[in-house]
Amino acid sequence: MRAISRLFAIALLATVLFAGSSEREEGIAAFNRGQYSVALPKLSAAARDKSDVTARTFLALTQAAMGNCKTAIPNLIATPPSSTDLYRLAGLAAVKCFSSTGDDAQAYTLLVKLGQRFPNDADVLYLTAKVHMKAFNDATFAMFQRTPASYRVHELSAEIFEVQNRYSDAVAEYRKAIEANPKAPELHFRLGRAILLESHSPEALQQASEEFRSELKLSPEDAASEFQLGQIAQVEGHTETARSHFERALTLSPDFVQALIALGKMDTQAKQYPQAIEMLSHATRLQPANETAHYALLTAYRDSGQMDKAKAEKDLLDKLQKPPEGEFSDFLKKLGEKPPAQ
């Protein structure tokens, strides 16, 4: 339970002092110093007063920090929501206790409540990520152990390879998944995408195109496959074929932002400015933070001579491209990463 003690020791250093008995105050001070064996008897004495919510909660936090989650949990989850700071700390400790004892269902349920109450809290978000990551790892291990011949094993392996940028390995695993279950939806689409991620050579474009067409045979209304075929046709210089695929994708999914952008760009190049602006404006309404959509709309306004509107789009784009300030952004810069898209 070292992680629990560290998390709350750090958090509690900044909390307000709670008025009350000397045992409680001394117990809280000992807890903040990490002296749990000193805090335990003092907080136990203070918690004899059943009306002292603060003492009971800090006693439970101390018990959790010492690894006694079984005793701590009842008082942790009994902390009333009206005691905002205590409720937050108790909830976080309870989630860690539930997770450490394998009671994932209770951990998820409590995390949902904490997320609703504290949607922008860094500790709540961090713990949510940790718990979900653990659940993913546990489920993945179970799947590989219990169903090693399943096409899902190959599919998940391929997805993991994609994350690692090992695209040739991903392609091989998707092919194995398709061999195991030729009629499974999405596999041909994922294979086509992995092929394109690995290479844009003419051979790769042809192979990917075949996979997207195979996906459409299984799922005739798959807008994503239509869009991918449009992109391939555009790269190959088949403009009208590309347009037909993009239009088909948009017919199947009217709010398909990437298809709107693709068609808007084509209309701009064809000097069909009113149509381009309509599509690109729709795209920016659907995704206000989409820089590609705003840049395409800026271009359409500029080329059509609407310079005031083009300047307004440029101002919006400048704001979107300005990196957010803060510790997390600085941390990402050190890692060489970009902040997630908003």
C-alpha positions, -999 to +999 in steps of 0.1 A: +000+000+000+030+023-004+014+039-034-017+048-014+003+064+014+024+084-010-006+097-030-025+109+000+005+121+020+013+145-009-023+156-013-029+162+023+001+185+028-020+212+011-053+206+028-068+230+053-064+222+090-094+206+106-105+219+139-112+193+166-096+171+193-059+171+199-058+133+192-073+140+158-050+169+150-019+149+161-030+119+142-035+139+110-001+155+115+015+121+120-003+108+089+011+137+068+046+128+080+041+092+070+042+080+106+012+057+103+020+037+134+019+069+154-012+082+136-032+049+141-038+050+179-045+087+180-070+086+152-085+054+167-091+074+199-106+104+181-128+082+159-146+069+190-167+100+186-191+086+159-200+121+148-164+130+139-163+122+102-129+137+098-113+114+124-131+083+109-119+091+074-083+098+084-083+066+104-095+047+073-069+064+052-042+054+077-054+018+077-054+018+039-018+032+039-008+004+063-022-022+039-054-030+060-079-023+032-105-047+045-109-027+077-105+007+059-130+003+031-163+006+051-153+040+065-138+051+032-170+046+013-191+060+041-176+094+039-204+118+030-202+136-004-210+168+014-175+167+029-159+175-005-122+172+003-126+142+025-150+125+001-124+130-027-095+116-007-116+087+007-129+078-027-095+077-043-082+055-015-112+032-018-107+028-055-070+018-049-081-006-022-108-022-044-083-025-072-056-040-050-081-067-038-093-075-073-128-060-068-127-042-102-165-038-104-165-017-072-135+002-083-151+011-117-184+021-100-167+044-076-145+059-103-176+068-123-190+087-093-157+105-087-154+114-123-189+129-123-181+149-091-145+159-100-143+158-138-112+179-141-093+164-111-058+152-121-057+125-094-091+111-104-082+111-141-048+095-134-063+067-113-090+061-139-063+056-165-044+032-142-074+011-134-085+009-170-050+000-180-049-028-155-082-041-167-069-041-203-038-060-193-058-085-173-083-091-200-055-094-226-036-119-206-068-140-200-076-140-237-041-151-247-042-178-221-077-191-227-083-186-264-049-187-281-063-199-314-090-172-316-089-147-344-093-120-317-058-129-304-043-122-338-065-090-341-054-076-308-017-086-315-020-066-347-034-036-330-006-037-304+020-039-332+003-008-348+008+012-317+044+002-317+048+012-354+056-024-363+034-023-393+048-054-411+041-075-380+006-059-378-001-069-414+010-105-408-013-107-377-043-093-395-038-118-423-038-146-397-070-132-381-087-131-415-075-167-422-091-178-389-124-159-395-128-146-431-162-131-425-153-111-394-162-074-400-135-047-398-105-071-403-101-063-440-104-025-433-077-028-405-054-048-428-058-022-456-050+006-432-020-012-418-007-018-453-009+019-460+008+028-428+037+006-438+040+019-474+025+041-501+041+022-529+020+013-560+020-023-548+009-013-513-019+009-527-032-019-548-031-044-519-048-019-496-075-012-522-083-049-525-087-051-487-111-021-486-131-036-514-132-069-495-145-051-465-173-035-485-184-069-497-189-079-460-202-044-450-216-026-480-223+006-461-189+010-445-182+047-450-146+044-438-136+019-465-152+041-492-132+071-479-100+051-479-107+040-515-112+077-523-078+086-509-061+059-528-078+070-560-067+106-553-031+096-548-032+076-581-045+107-599-081+094-605-099+125-594-134+116-605-132+082-590-119+097-558-148+121-557-174+093-562-159+074-532-159+105-510-195+113-520-205+077-513-188+079-478-207+112-471-240+096-482-234+068-458-222+090-430-234+127-434-212+139-406-180+122-418-156+151-412-127+138-432-149+132-463-163+168-459-128+181-459-117+160-489-147+171-510-143+207-498-107+208-510-117+193-543-144+219-548-120+247-539-095+234-566-124+233-590-134+269-581-167+257-568-164+280-538-199+282-524-201+244-523-167+241-508-174+267-481-206+250-472-190+217-467-159+230-449-180+252-426-200+221-417-168+203-409-156+231-386-190+231-368-187+194-362-151+196-351-143+232-340-107+222-331-099+205-364-070+225-378-071+208-412-108+218-416-101+255-406-071+257-430-091+243-459-119+268-451-093+296-449-081+286-484-116+285-498-124+320-484-090+334-497-093+319-532-129+332-535-118+367-525-135+368-491-104+381-473-122+392-441-135+357-435-101+343-445-085+364-419-110+354-392-102+317-400-064+325-398-070+340-363-089+309-352-061+287-366-034+306-348-053+301-315-056+264-322-020+260-331-008+278-300+003+252-275-015+251-242+005+263-212+010+244-180+031+217-163+017+188-184+025+206-216+061+213-204+063+176-195+052+166-230+078+189-245+105+172-225+093+139-239+091+152-274+054+145-275+025+166-287-005+174-264-036+153-273-060+169-298-089+188-282 
